[in-house]
């Protein structure tokens, strides 16, 4: 076989010229008189293989079958058919890519879970910062908390970053596409996803604030069993007045009702962190709390922590 570029003689089965490395394809015709053409099946196999990742690998099996058939035909053609490389590519691409795609699909839930765990850890770190903020405030006011439900304004001088108001899992309001339990509340120009236990408010003597009874209020940070008294937590509203008689939400994200027994607990009984919420306690400790445990915490001074628990709705039974 002679090279059409440099004219050097090469073995009949050579693919590259040993003198100039030119690809020896057309010389087969000149040397043998045999007319060659590219296998249509090999071309089809290559096209289907390339398309397979974009067609959810529906074309993968046809590509492999056509690739195998074209390889057999090329081998039996006696040099009349070319396209062996395309046929092999048509077989190899789906065989290599399909297992990789399957592995990625299997890993995606694990990756998403890891991402959510990282956000939960960041959420706890932010609640620890809230603990520092509140500690600075109460130290300036002889251990007393603020006197009304507007807790953001009195704490503003102690924190500079408004992003601290937002749990990393709940940064968008419902108006921005967020869905409870992953939606932020909106209060005027403020947006947040943590809520205050309103029972810590330092209610003025004899004055009723919101739905709270004055004798139920903690009012002061230096109290007994502070590690079981909620201060801040993941919440779908700026704050709550929980009572032991509150009924759990019938579905995840059901809003609280109205009135003195408005099922306030529902706003923090949300499945935000894998069947739990993150919570900052009065002693500035932070931990995740199972939703059923919410009814066992000392929300206010007269809260009966040992009373029987409510009947759980279906969505909470395995929590």
N, C-alpha and C positions, 0 to 999 in steps of 0.2 A: 504494500500500500504506500502510495506516494503522497507527501504533504503538498497540499495545494498552495501553501504560502511560500515554503522555502525549497520544495522539490525533493526533500530528503526521503530516502526509502525507510519504511517502518514495517514491523511485523503486521500480518493481516489482522490480528486481533488487537492491535494497539489502538488506544483511544486518544492519546496525546502524541504529538510529534516529539521524538526523542532529541531532535535538534533545536527546535524553536518553541516547543510546548504548545503548538497550535492544536485546536480540537479537530480530530480526524472524523468528520461526519460525511461530508459530501463526497469524499474520495472513494467511499465504498461504492458509490454508483459508477465512478469512473473506472475503478479497478475491476468491478465484477459485472457492470452493466445492469445491476439490479436497482430498480427505482424504489427509494425509501420514502416513507411518510410517517408522521407522528400518529400514534394510536389515539383515536377519538375517545376510547374508554379511559385511557390514562389521563387525558385532559379533563374528562368529566369527573374522574376520581379526585383530581387535584382541586377542581372548583368546589366540589361538594365538601372536601376536607376543610378548605378555607372558610366556607360558609358555616360549617358545623357549630363553631362557638357562638355565632350570631343567631342560629336557629335552634338553640337549646339542644344541640347535638342530634336533632332529628335526621340530619343528613349524614351522620357519622357512619352508621351501618352501611348505607348504600355506597359511601366513599370507599370503605374497606372492601366490600364485595367487588366493586368495579376495579379497584386497584389490583386485587388478586387475579381477576379474570384477564385484565390487560397484561399483567406480567406473564401469565401463561401464554397468551397470544403472541407477545413479543418474543418469547423464547422459542416458540414454534414457527415463527415467521421466516426464519433463516435470514434475518437482517432486513427484511422488507418493512418491518415496523420499528419505530423508535419511541422514546418516551418512558423508558424504564425508570428514570429518576422521578418523573411526575407520578407514576404509578406507586412507587415506593413512598413518596411523600403523602399521597392520598391514603395510604395505609397507616403510616406512622403518626401523622398529625392527630387523628382522632384517638388512636390507641394511647398516645402520650397525654393529650390534653384532657380527655374524659376523666381519668382517675384524679388528675389534679383538681379539676372543677368539683368533683364529688367530695374530695378532701376539704376544699375551701367551704363548700356548703355545710359540711358536717362541723367545721370549726367556727362558722359564723355565730351560732348561738352561744358558744363558749366565749368568743371574743366580745359579744354584746354583754354577756354576764360580767365579764371582767371589767368592761368599761363602766357598767352600772355600779360595780363594787367600788371602783375608783371614785366615782361621783359620790357614793355614800360616805366614803372616808373623808372626802373634801367637805361634805356637808357637816360631818361631825367636827372637823377642824374649824369651820365657820361658827358653829354653835359654841365652841370653846372661846372663840373671840367675843361672842356675845356675853359669855360669862364674865370675861375681863371688863367689857364695857359696863355691864350692870354693877359689877363690884366697884368700879370707879365712881359710878353715880351714887350708890348707897353710902359709900364712904364719905362722900361730900354732904350727905343729908342724914347723918347720924344713924345710918342703917335702915332708913325708911325708903319705901318705894314711892313712885309717882302717885298722884291723887286722882287720876282719871284714866279712861281707856286709851287716851292718846299717848301711847308709850314712845312712839318714834320721835316726836318733837323734843321731849326732855332728854332723850339719849343722843340726839344729833351732835351735841358738842363733843361727844366721846368717841364717835366713829366718823371717819371721813369718806368711806367708800360705800356708796349706795348698793353696790353689788352684794354687800354683806347681807342684805335683806332677802336674797334669793338663794334657795336651795339649788345646787347644780342640776338636779333632776326636774326642776320646775321653774323655768326662767321666762316662759311666755304666758301671758294672760289668755283667758278664753277668747277675748276679742282678737288676739294675735294667733289663734289656732291651738293654744294649749288646752288640754283636756284633763279634768280632774281624774286621778290624783296628781297629775303632772302639770297643773295650771297654777299660775301665780294670781294672787288677789290684787285688786286695784283699789286704792283709796286716794282719790284726788290725783295728784301728780306722783304719788308713791306707788310702787309695785313691790310685792314681797311674797314669800312662800313659807314664812315662819309666823307662828302665832303665839301670843302671850297667854299664860294662865291668868285670866283677869282677877282671880281670887287673891293674887299677891298685892293688888292695889291697896294703897294706904288710904282707905276711905275716911273722910272727915267724920268726926264723932256724930253718930245719929243720922248720917246721910246715906241714902241708898243710891248706888251707882249701877246703871245698866239693870241687869236682872239679879244682881248680887244682894245677899243679905249682909248688913254691916258686920254682924257677929261672926260671919264665916271668913272674913278677910284675914290674910296673914299680916299684911301691912309692913312687916319688918323682916329683914333678911336673917337676923339671928334668932332662929327658932329651932326647936327640937325636931329630930328626924328629917333634917333638910334634904338628905339624900333620897327621900321618897316623895318629895314635893316638886311637882313639875313647875318649871319657870317658862321656858320656850320649847317649842317643838315644831316639826313639820305640820303645816296647817293650811287649809284652803281659805282661811279668813284671818284678819289681823289678831284675833283672839277669841277665847271661849270661856264660858262659865259652866264647866261640867258638873253634873250631879250624878249620884249613883243610880238614880231612877231613869237616866237617859237611856233610850233604846238604841241599839246599834243600827247602823244604816242597813237597809234592806238590799242595797247593792252598792258596789264601790263607787264613792263619789256622791251618794245621795246627800243633798244639803240639809242642814238643820232646820227645825221648824221655828215657829214664833212663840212668844209668850214666856212666862216664868219657867216653864218646863219644856223648852224648845229643842230637846235632844242636842244640846250644844256639843256633846262629845263627838258627834258625827263629823264635824269639821276637821278633827285631827285623827279620826279613825279612818285613815286612807292608806291604801296599799301602795306606798311610794317607794319603799326600800325592801322588796322581797318579803312581803307579809309583815313588815315592821315600819316604824317611823323612828327618826332620830330625835332625841330629847335632851335638853339641858335642864338639870335639876337645881334646886335652890342652893346646894352646896358647891355649885359650879362643875359638878361631874357631868359627863356626856356619855350616853350609851344609846344603843338601839332598843326599842321597846316593842314587843309583840302587841298586836292590836287588842287582843283579849286582856292583856295586862293593864290596859288603860283604866279599866274599871277597878283595879286593885291599888291604884296610887292615891296618895293623900292630897287631893286637889285643894280642899279647903279645910278649915279647922274642925269642922263637924262631919267630915266625910267618913262614912262607915266602910272602912277597907275590908272588913270581915263579913260583910253582907253577902248573900247568895248572888251569883252572877246572872246576868240576863240570858234569855234563850238566844242562841246565835243564829243568824240567818244562814242560808245554805252556802253562800259564797265565803263565809268565815269559819265553817265547821272544821276544816282541816288546818286551820292556822295554829 
